[in-house]
Amino acid sequence: MSMKPEQLVKEILQLPIQQRAFLAEKLLESLDFTQDFQLTKEWSEEIKRRCEEIDKGLVELIPAEDVFEKAYKQLG
């Protein structure tokens, strides 16, 4: 018997934060970002702004592995 999404979310939110973070990461990895989708004007402007900051060296890029490692250490 499958569980309704609302019930599943309710149960997942009861898990410890480390397990919720793990599930969130796996869910994001499962999304298909190859499908066509429309960006809003606001998101297009945000992407352009961030790219300009990167090109000008105004921000430090951090590899995802480092971000997740630090997050997992802080969570427990």
N, C-alpha and C positions, 0 to 999 in steps of 0.2 A: 504494500500500500504506500503510495507516495504522499508526501507531506505538502500542504499548501505553503506557498512562499512566505506568507505572513507568519505562519507558525514556525517555519524554519528560521526566519530572521529573529523571532522572539527567543528561540532556543540558542541560536548562535551568540546573541548578545549576552547570554549568561556565561559564556566561556571566558577563561582568563584572557587577558589582553594579548599575550604572546600567541595563543591559538587563533584569536580573531585576526591578528596581523598576518599570520601564515595563510589563513583562508582568504583574506582580502588580496594578498599577493597572488595566490593561485587563481582567484576569480579574474583578476585583471589580466593575467597571462593568458587566460582562456578566451578573451575577447578577440574578435576578428576585426582588426583595424584596416583590413584591405578593402572593406566595403566602401562604396562612395557615400560621402556625407557632405552636407553643406556647413561651412563655418559661418558664424555670425560675423558681422562687421567688427564687433567688440573683440572677438577672439582673434580675428585676422590682425587687428591693430596690436593686440597683446603679443602675438607671435612675432610680429615685425619689431616691436620694441625690444623684446628679449633677444632676438637675433642681433640687433644693433648693439646691445650691451655686450654680447659675446664678442662680436667683431671688434669692438673698441677696447676689449680687455677690461671692462668695468666689473665683470663678475667672474667668480671662480667656478669652473665646472667640476663637479664631484661625480665620480663613477657611481652608478646605481648600486653596485656591490658594496661600496664603502658606506653608502647611505643606509642600506638595509642592515649591514653589519652593526653600525652604530646604533640604529634603532632597536635591534634585537638586544644589544647589550644594555641599553637604557631601560628596556622593558623587563628585563629580568634575567 
